[in-house]
Amino acid sequence: MYVMVSIFRKYIIFLLAVIPAIVSGSDNEQGLISNEPLWRQALGGEVLSLPSVQAQSAVVALDGGNIRAYSASGNPMWNYSARGRISPYVTRSREGTSYFARTNGTLFALNRSGRELWRRNLDGPLSAKVITGWDGRLFVPIDKKIYCYTASGTLLWTRNFIDSFAIAPQLDRNGGILLALDNNEVYQIDPFGSAHVWMLQRTPAILISSGIDPQQRQVIVIYTDGTMEQLGTIEDWYISAQIDDYSLSFPRLPSSPVAAVYRENNIAILMIDGRVALFSIDERRILWTGDSHIREMINNRGSPYAEAEMLFDERGIYILSRNGATGFSPDGRRLWLTFLHDAASIPAFGNDGILYSGGRDWILYAYKIEDRILPERNAIYGPVPEGSYGLDRPRIINIFNNEHEVRVKLDQIRTGINTGMVGANEPDWVSFLMMVSSGRYSLQLRISALNLLGRIGSIETIQWLVNIFRYETEPFLRAAAAHAIGDIGVDPQGIAIQNFLYSVSYGGGLRDDRILTAIASATGALCRFSGPPLSETGVRILSILSSGSQSQMVRTQAIRELSSLW
């Protein structure tokens, strides 16, 4: 009997030693990542929304009304107080500008150094995050309304709706926005405010923009019961949204959808049971399914489902929730998963493989998850936009020979800009202004056209303005082109500021005070907007222009701009 007890005890000891190793081995096979943070930083408040990661840094909005920024290595960069409660949304554009709003409807723009660029008053608080377009324009949603602003804060158009958003606005494949209302209307709105509308018979759960041809836009609708349907702008697709017998449908998902993301004609879908599916639009079938960390928690702990975000890029597919995160390869292999405890919001996953999570303990945690870095086509500011709005060159339009008619048209455009009613006129108006600014018209009309181009404010017109600056011989025109660039405020390729540097250096040999003063003004505006990316070159330009070899007028402007940068 004693021998049996002894053997039994040894067996128990053996099991206690082996079971942890088995569990550990199982976790490693499933890619479980340790939750030991790379670094942590005290925030001084609870995070309101997922961190916004861009330009090798993370920005978080806090419940105390502050916006804080941290570098990828964990160093505090800046802290801005909105002096009031803020909505739980913060968006960063490609150049690192942060957009957020107080709950009283005041919209703010901060540059990547945390300096306030401008603020605008909305009719109410944000109802979802601000969406940034391909040329820096902003789509700003409040309840039953969307504003469209330029990056420098000029209102281009507004659109009112009869109902609230059931699905918040998202950037579509054509650089516009896609959304759904509570009354089952689906809107696809182009960058200039024109809309295509479908009236659905059921309430959509998820919308996916899958078309790349503006003439044949395609929208995938996923419903709560897992059924999917394709909408489009040609007639039979429009009918299919209303007549079930003619529906261009897809196979039904095995569970209700929660989130989805599109890439290369495939849709990655997170379902309510925690499974992830990759659906091929071309093949009209599910290519694979896998279990996320949410599935693991449901199976093992019975935890309720949490709201989630998804990413889909060259590295793979990522599922992010307050409970943790999971990474899949494009072919369906689960690369890793990690669990989070007491997170205050959904984490953010950066292109550098770092996971940023704001805890309920008022601490920002950074976890190094992957060594892979997302390859990008980078400009000075970051990722190059997916497409263009076609504003970089004039379209074929009717142009006036009579200068009186040109003046009347310029007044019409000016009124549209002043009243925030540019809208669908923008492509034609930009083309008209380009043609006038480079045409055989009076100097006054050409300068007026350049001024208005700056106010419309599309980044896509920067190259046109640089060409005017470089190749025109009339000093007033060159100065007007420089001022227009400054009004736009963004120079993502660095082409304008490099031309300014050449012009004021010995190689350029520019001596005209009117142009040099305009260069100083535009350089200061670009540096204030961008912060670090252009500041080094900008300070060099302004230092040259503030030297004793320049006229008093040029020196005064350069010194004023230099002092405004600190």
Secondary structure as GFF3:
##gff-version 3
##sequence-region A 1 566
A	DSSP	alpha_helix	2	29	.	.	.	ID=ss1
A	DSSP	beta_strand	39	42	.	.	.	ID=ss2
A	DSSP	beta_strand	52	54	.	.	.	ID=ss3
A	DSSP	beta_strand	57	61	.	.	.	ID=ss4
A	DSSP	beta_strand	66	71	.	.	.	ID=ss5
A	DSSP	beta_strand	76	81	.	.	.	ID=ss6
A	DSSP	beta_strand	91	92	.	.	.	ID=ss7
A	DSSP	beta_strand	98	101	.	.	.	ID=ss8
A	DSSP	beta_strand	106	110	.	.	.	ID=ss9
A	DSSP	beta_strand	116	121	.	.	.	ID=ss10
A	DSSP	beta_strand	131	132	.	.	.	ID=ss11
A	DSSP	beta_strand	138	142	.	.	.	ID=ss12
A	DSSP	beta_strand	145	149	.	.	.	ID=ss13
A	DSSP	beta_strand	155	160	.	.	.	ID=ss14
A	DSSP	beta_strand	165	171	.	.	.	ID=ss15
A	DSSP	beta_strand	177	181	.	.	.	ID=ss16
A	DSSP	beta_strand	185	189	.	.	.	ID=ss17
A	DSSP	beta_strand	195	199	.	.	.	ID=ss18
A	DSSP	beta_strand	204	209	.	.	.	ID=ss19
A	DSSP	three_ten_helix	214	216	.	.	.	ID=ss20
A	DSSP	beta_strand	218	223	.	.	.	ID=ss21
A	DSSP	beta_strand	228	232	.	.	.	ID=ss22
A	DSSP	alpha_helix	235	240	.	.	.	ID=ss23
A	DSSP	three_ten_helix	244	246	.	.	.	ID=ss24
A	DSSP	beta_strand	249	250	.	.	.	ID=ss25
A	DSSP	beta_strand	257	263	.	.	.	ID=ss26
A	DSSP	beta_strand	266	271	.	.	.	ID=ss27
A	DSSP	beta_strand	275	280	.	.	.	ID=ss28
A	DSSP	beta_strand	285	291	.	.	.	ID=ss29
A	DSSP	alpha_helix	293	301	.	.	.	ID=ss30
A	DSSP	beta_strand	308	312	.	.	.	ID=ss31
A	DSSP	beta_strand	317	321	.	.	.	ID=ss32
A	DSSP	beta_strand	324	328	.	.	.	ID=ss33
A	DSSP	beta_strand	334	339	.	.	.	ID=ss34
A	DSSP	beta_strand	348	349	.	.	.	ID=ss35
A	DSSP	beta_strand	354	358	.	.	.	ID=ss36
A	DSSP	beta_strand	363	368	.	.	.	ID=ss37
A	DSSP	alpha_helix	403	418	.	.	.	ID=ss38
A	DSSP	three_ten_helix	423	425	.	.	.	ID=ss39
A	DSSP	alpha_helix	426	437	.	.	.	ID=ss40
A	DSSP	alpha_helix	443	456	.	.	.	ID=ss41
A	DSSP	three_ten_helix	459	461	.	.	.	ID=ss42
A	DSSP	alpha_helix	462	471	.	.	.	ID=ss43
A	DSSP	alpha_helix	475	488	.	.	.	ID=ss44
A	DSSP	alpha_helix	495	504	.	.	.	ID=ss45
A	DSSP	alpha_helix	513	530	.	.	.	ID=ss46
A	DSSP	alpha_helix	532	545	.	.	.	ID=ss47
A	DSSP	alpha_helix	552	564	.	.	.	ID=ss48
###
